[in-house]
Amino acid sequence: MTEERKDLIPVVIVGLRTDEDEEGFDRGMKELKSLCEACDLFAEGVITQTLPHPDNATWIGSGKAEELKYLVKAAEAEHVVCLGNLSPAQMKNLQKVIDVPVWDRTNLILEIFSRRARTKEARLQVESAYLQYMLPRLTGMWKHLGRQSGGGGSRANKGIGEKQIELDRRQISHRITELKKELKQIDRTRDVQRKGRTRDGYPHVALVGYTNAGKSSLMNRLLDLSETGTEKNTEKRVFEKDMLFATLDTSVRKIAIPGRKPFLLSDTVGFIENIPHDLIKAFRSTLAEVKYADVILIVMDSSDPHHPLHRKVTEDTLRDLDVEGIPRLYVYNKADLRDGGLTVLNRPGSDHCYISARTGYGIDDLLDSLKDIFGAGSRMVDICVPYTDGDILSRIHSEGEVEEESYEAEGTHIRAVCPAPLAELISGKYL
């Protein structure tokens, strides 16, 4: 093993091809290797099987399972990672043959999430998803699960007792209930925070997209352009790294670029093809930030030949989250890494924009597109602002376009075109 790989855990990757989609299978295997790397695992061996449908007992068939057993020993692998989602019985039977832990794709993603979670909310969400995944897989996972917990007393009144697996299932179910209660409390807190941001009247922009498309890099680039100061920006920057699921936690930052209208920008967990259903359910409250956005930026890696599929996966996931009717702007990131380089030109008024968060290419075009979208919902306000409400007056000057302003005894009379969120704030307070 090379110096770079000595700290990684060796595993064997198993792929099952069940149709003629050769490209899809190869893409899935490549992505599985990337997921392994994100979990500090290294593919020491790879084995594939072709079947019309997965084997009911061992997923890949008994003969291939025996072949896998010898490959695992030769590679000194500590785990086997499968491209697909195995049933509890398939996982149990395959593990019996090869005698090392078997992870399917869902298990691997959950493991990555458990390592990446930083906030309390993210940790609780991952734990909830993991327990729901494990609940039907308890049988055969540990040898002690077949033990019985019998009652005391004489032989006459001693029943068959309660198996350990039943105790474990009840404990897991109880813990899932506790987690749901804790997450509901956090969700209420998030609603209060969201309402507070809504009262501020700033437009809300949400970053969504396939994992490792560059959402966090884009947020950091916009923070660097913001006027809040270098030291403060350093504290507000989010973690970014060239790997799948580098960040899980939702981050909301105010972007105030000189000469531009300020707005709130939220970064969310990345999506992936065939994302486990339990993960979508667990992170639904976090992803609810997207439902309250004024604009959605769908970020894609334009240098990836499969980015059209990534766009479809993102839009399908948004549909599952009931996110409809919000203006969308398609952001093709990493344009500097595309074949042919920066040969594309962004057109004003288009629903897409090519950028490079790393070099800054196209960022001004992106901000211009956002300005147009913000302006589409702008409204004219004609009010008299009391001299004691200097904050509102400052907001109108910084976010709106003032057409007329005069000073009267009651306050400042101002007529201006304001973004919809600010106009609603003003209407609720003065009109």
C-alpha positions in Angstrom: 0.0 0.0 0.0 1.3 3.5 -0.9 2.2 6.1 1.7 -1.1 8.0 0.8 -3.2 5.0 1.5 -1.5 3.6 4.7 -4.1 5.3 7.0 -7.1 4.1 5.0 -9.0 0.9 5.8 -8.8 -1.7 3.0 -12.2 -2.9 1.6 -13.5 -4.9 -1.3 -16.1 -3.3 -3.5 -18.8 -5.5 -5.0 -20.9 -4.5 -8.0 -24.0 -6.3 -9.4 -24.9 -5.6 -13.0 -28.5 -6.5 -13.7 -29.3 -4.7 -16.9 -27.7 -3.4 -20.1 -26.9 0.1 -18.6 -23.2 -0.3 -18.9 -22.5 3.4 -18.5 -24.8 3.6 -15.4 -23.1 0.7 -13.8 -19.6 2.1 -14.4 -20.8 5.5 -13.1 -22.2 3.9 -10.0 -19.0 2.0 -9.3 -16.9 5.1 -9.7 -19.1 7.0 -7.3 -19.0 4.1 -4.8 -15.2 4.4 -4.8 -15.5 8.1 -4.1 -17.9 7.4 -1.3 -15.4 5.0 0.2 -12.7 7.6 0.0 -14.9 10.0 1.8 -15.2 7.4 4.6 -11.5 6.8 4.8 -11.8 3.4 3.0 -9.6 2.2 0.2 -10.8 -0.3 -2.5 -8.1 -2.9 -2.3 -10.1 -5.2 -4.5 -13.1 -5.0 -6.9 -15.4 -7.9 -7.9 -18.5 -7.7 -10.2 -21.3 -10.1 -11.0 -23.9 -10.1 -13.8 -27.3 -11.6 -13.0 -30.8 -11.0 -14.4 -31.9 -10.1 -10.9 -30.2 -10.1 -7.4 -29.9 -13.5 -5.8 -32.5 -13.8 -2.9 -30.0 -15.4 -0.6 -26.6 -13.8 -1.0 -27.4 -10.9 -3.5 -24.5 -12.1 -5.9 -25.1 -15.9 -5.8 -23.4 -18.6 -3.8 -20.5 -19.2 -6.3 -19.6 -15.5 -6.5 -19.9 -15.3 -2.7 -17.3 -18.0 -2.3 -15.0 -16.2 -4.8 -15.5 -13.0 -2.8 -14.5 -14.8 0.4 -11.1 -15.7 -1.1 -10.6 -12.2 -2.5 -11.3 -10.7 0.9 -8.7 -12.9 2.6 -6.1 -12.1 -0.1 -6.7 -8.4 0.1 -6.9 -8.5 4.0 -10.0 -6.4 3.7 -11.8 -5.4 6.8 -15.2 -4.7 5.1 -17.1 -5.5 1.9 -19.0 -2.6 0.4 -21.8 -3.4 -2.1 -23.2 -1.2 -4.9 -26.8 -1.5 -4.1 -29.1 -1.8 -1.1 -29.3 -5.3 0.4 -32.2 -6.8 2.3 -31.5 -7.8 5.9 -31.5 -11.5 4.9 -29.0 -10.9 2.0 -26.7 -9.0 4.2 -26.8 -11.7 6.9 -26.2 -14.6 4.5 -23.4 -12.9 2.6 -21.7 -11.9 5.9 -21.8 -15.5 7.0 -19.9 -16.6 3.9 -17.2 -14.0 3.9 -16.9 -13.5 7.7 -16.3 -9.8 7.6 -18.8 -6.9 8.0 -20.9 -6.2 4.9 -22.0 -2.6 4.1 -24.5 -1.7 1.4 -24.5 1.7 -0.2 -27.0 3.1 2.3 -24.9 1.9 5.2 -21.9 3.6 3.7 -23.7 6.9 3.2 -25.0 6.8 6.8 -21.4 6.1 8.0 -20.2 9.2 6.1 -23.0 11.3 7.5 -22.2 10.2 11.1 -18.6 11.3 10.7 -19.4 14.6 9.0 -22.3 15.8 11.3 -21.1 18.7 13.5 -24.2 20.4 14.9 -26.5 18.8 17.4 -29.4 18.8 14.9 -27.3 17.0 12.2 -26.1 14.4 14.7 -29.6 13.7 15.9 -30.9 13.4 12.3 -28.2 11.0 11.4 -28.7 8.9 14.5 -32.4 8.7 13.8 -31.8 7.6 10.2 -29.2 5.0 11.3 -31.5 3.4 13.9 -34.3 3.2 11.4 -31.9 1.5 9.0 -30.7 -0.9 11.7 -34.0 -1.9 13.1 -34.9 -4.6 10.5 -31.3 -5.8 10.4 -30.9 -6.8 14.0 -31.4 -10.5 13.4 -28.1 -12.3 13.0 -26.0 -9.1 13.5 -24.7 -10.2 16.9 -24.7 -13.7 18.4 -26.2 -12.5 21.7 -29.4 -11.5 20.1 -30.8 -15.1 20.2 -30.5 -15.3 24.1 -33.6 -15.3 26.1 -34.4 -13.2 29.1 -36.5 -15.5 31.1 -38.5 -14.7 34.2 -37.6 -15.9 37.7 -39.5 -18.3 39.9 -40.2 -22.0 39.7 -40.2 -24.2 36.6 -44.0 -24.2 36.6 -44.4 -20.5 36.0 -41.3 -19.8 33.9 -42.3 -19.0 30.4 -40.2 -18.9 27.3 -38.9 -15.5 28.3 -38.1 -12.5 26.1 -35.4 -12.8 23.5 -32.6 -10.2 23.5 -33.4 -9.1 20.0 -36.9 -8.1 21.2 -35.4 -6.1 24.0 -33.0 -4.4 21.5 -35.8 -3.6 19.1 -37.9 -2.0 21.9 -34.9 0.0 23.1 -34.2 1.2 19.5 -37.8 2.1 19.0 -37.8 4.0 22.3 -34.7 5.9 21.2 -36.2 6.8 17.8 -39.3 8.2 19.6 -37.0 10.3 21.9 -35.0 11.6 18.8 -38.2 12.6 17.1 -39.2 14.7 20.2 -35.8 16.4 20.3 -35.8 17.1 16.6 -39.3 18.6 16.9 -38.0 21.0 19.6 -35.1 22.0 17.4 -37.5 22.4 14.5 -39.6 24.9 16.5 -36.4 26.8 17.3 -35.5 26.9 13.6 -39.0 28.2 12.8 -38.5 31.1 15.3 -35.1 31.9 13.7 -36.6 31.7 10.2 -39.4 34.1 11.2 -36.8 36.5 12.6 -34.9 36.5 9.3 -38.2 37.0 7.4 -38.9 40.0 9.6 -35.6 41.4 8.5 -36.9 41.6 5.0 -33.8 40.3 3.1 -34.3 38.1 0.1 -33.5 34.5 0.8 -31.4 32.5 -1.7 -30.9 28.7 -1.2 -28.0 26.7 -2.6 -29.0 23.2 -3.6 -27.4 20.5 -5.8 -25.5 17.3 -6.2 -22.9 16.6 -3.6 -19.4 18.1 -4.4 -20.8 20.5 -7.0 -19.2 23.4 -5.2 -22.0 24.9 -3.1 -19.8 25.7 -0.1 -17.1 27.1 -2.3 -19.6 29.4 -3.9 -20.8 30.6 -0.5 -17.2 31.3 0.6 -16.5 33.2 -2.6 -19.5 35.4 -2.0 -18.5 35.9 1.6 -15.1 37.0 0.5 -16.7 39.6 -1.7 -18.9 40.8 1.2 -18.3 44.0 3.0 -18.2 42.5 6.5 -14.4 42.6 6.8 -11.7 39.9 6.4 -11.5 38.7 10.0 -15.3 38.4 10.3 -15.5 36.6 7.0 -13.0 34.0 8.1 -15.2 33.2 11.1 -18.3 32.9 8.8 -16.7 30.8 6.1 -18.1 27.2 5.8 -16.0 24.1 5.5 -15.2 23.2 1.9 -13.2 20.2 0.5 -13.1 18.3 -2.8 -15.0 15.2 -1.5 -18.5 13.9 -1.4 -20.6 15.1 1.5 -17.9 17.4 2.9 -20.6 19.3 4.8 -24.0 18.3 6.2 -25.0 21.2 8.4 -27.2 24.0 7.0 -25.5 27.4 7.2 -27.2 30.7 6.6 -25.1 33.8 5.9 -25.8 37.4 5.1 -24.2 38.5 1.8 -23.6 42.2 1.6 -21.4 43.0 -1.4 -20.7 46.7 -2.0 -22.9 48.1 -4.7 -25.2 45.1 -4.5 -28.5 44.5 -2.7 -27.8 42.4 0.5 -29.4 38.9 0.7 -29.4 35.8 2.9 -27.7 32.7 1.5 -28.3 29.2 2.8 -26.1 26.2 2.1 -27.7 22.7 2.5 -26.6 19.1 2.4 -25.8 17.8 -1.0 -28.0 15.3 -2.9 -27.0 12.0 -4.5 -28.6 9.5 -6.8 -30.8 7.0 -5.1 -30.5 8.9 -1.8 -31.7 6.6 1.1 -35.4 7.4 1.8 -34.7 7.5 5.6 -32.1 10.2 5.1 -34.6 12.4 3.1 -37.1 12.0 6.0 -34.5 12.7 8.7 -33.2 15.8 7.0 -36.6 17.1 5.8 -36.7 19.8 8.6 -33.2 21.0 7.7 -34.0 21.1 4.0 -37.2 23.0 4.8 -35.0 26.1 4.5 -35.3 25.6 0.7 -39.1 25.8 0.9 -38.9 29.3 2.3 -36.4 30.6 -0.2 -37.2 33.4 -2.6 -34.7 32.0 -5.2 -33.2 28.5 -5.5 -29.7 28.2 -7.0 -29.3 24.7 -8.4 -25.5 24.3 -8.5 -23.9 21.7 -10.8 -20.3 20.6 -11.6 -20.2 21.5 -15.3 -16.9 19.7 -15.8 -18.6 16.4 -14.8 -20.0 14.7 -18.0 -22.9 13.4 -15.9 -24.1 16.8 -14.7 -27.4 16.6 -16.6 -28.2 13.5 -14.5 -27.2 15.4 -11.4 -29.6 18.2 -12.3 -32.4 15.6 -12.7 -31.6 14.1 -9.3 -31.7 17.5 -7.7 -35.0 18.4 -9.2 -36.5 15.0 -8.3 -35.4 15.5 -4.7 -36.9 19.0 -4.6 -40.1 17.5 -5.9 -40.1 14.9 -3.1 -39.7 17.8 -0.6 -42.7 19.6 -2.2 -40.6 22.5 -3.3 -42.5 24.0 -6.2 -43.2 27.5 -7.6 -39.9 29.1 -6.5 -37.8 30.9 -9.1 -34.7 28.8 -10.0 -31.4 29.7 -11.5 -29.1 26.9 -12.8 -25.5 27.6 -11.8 -22.9 25.6 -13.8 -19.9 25.7 -11.5 -16.3 24.7 -12.3 -16.5 26.2 -15.8 -12.7 26.6 -15.8 -12.4 22.8 -15.7 -14.7 22.2 -18.6 -13.3 20.7 -21.9 -12.3 23.7 -24.0 -12.0 26.0 -20.9 -14.0 29.2 -20.5 -15.5 29.3 -24.0 -19.1 29.9 -22.8 -20.7 33.4 -22.5 -23.4 34.1 -20.0 -26.5 35.8 -21.5 -28.5 38.4 -19.6 -32.0 37.2 -18.7 -31.1 33.5 -19.1 -32.1 30.9 -16.5 -28.6 29.5 -16.3 -25.1 30.9 -15.5 -21.6 29.5 -15.9 -19.2 30.3 -13.1 -16.1 29.2 -11.3 -16.3 29.6 -7.6 -12.5 29.0 -7.4 -11.4 31.7 -9.8 -14.4 34.1 -9.6 -15.3 33.8 -13.2 -19.0 34.6 -13.9 -19.8 35.7 -10.3 -20.8 39.2 -11.5 -23.1 37.6 -14.1 -24.6 35.4 -11.3 -25.2 38.5 -9.1 -26.8 40.4 -12.0 -29.2 37.4 -12.6 -30.1 37.5 -8.9 -30.7 41.2 -9.1 -33.1 40.7 -12.0 -35.0 38.0 -10.1 -35.2 40.1 -7.0 -36.4 43.0 -9.1 -39.2 41.0 -10.6 -41.1 40.9 -7.3 -40.3 44.6 -6.4 -43.0 46.9 -5.4 -43.4 50.7 -5.1 -43.8 52.1 -1.6 -44.8 55.6 -0.7 -44.5 56.3 3.0 -43.5 58.7 5.7 -40.8 57.2 7.9 -40.6 58.6 11.5 -37.2 60.0 12.3 -36.9 57.4 15.1 -36.9 54.6 12.4 -33.6 55.3 10.9 -32.9 51.5 10.3 -35.9 51.2 7.9 -34.8 54.3 6.0 -31.3 52.9 5.7 -32.6 49.6 4.4 -34.7 51.4 1.8 -31.6 53.3 0.6 -29.4 50.2 0.6 -31.9 47.7 -0.9 -34.3 49.8 -2.9 -34.2 52.4 -5.6 -35.2 55.8 -4.2 -37.3 57.9 -6.7 -38.3 60.8 -4.4 -37.3 61.9 -0.8 -38.3 64.9 1.3 -38.2 65.9 4.9 -41.4 66.8 6.8 -42.4 67.5 10.3 -43.6 63.9 11.0 -40.6 62.3 9.4 -38.9 61.5 6.0 -41.3 61.1 3.1 -39.9 58.6 0.7 -41.0 57.0 -2.6 -39.0 54.0 -3.7 -39.0 50.6 -5.4 -38.2 47.9 -2.9 -37.7 44.1 -3.0 -40.8 42.2 -2.2 -39.6 41.0 1.3 -38.7 44.6 2.3 -41.9 45.9 0.8 -44.0 43.4 2.8 -42.1 44.5 6.0 -42.9 48.1 5.3 -46.5 47.4 4.5 -47.0 45.5 7.8 -45.4 48.4 9.8 -46.6 51.6 8.1 -49.5 50.9 5.8 
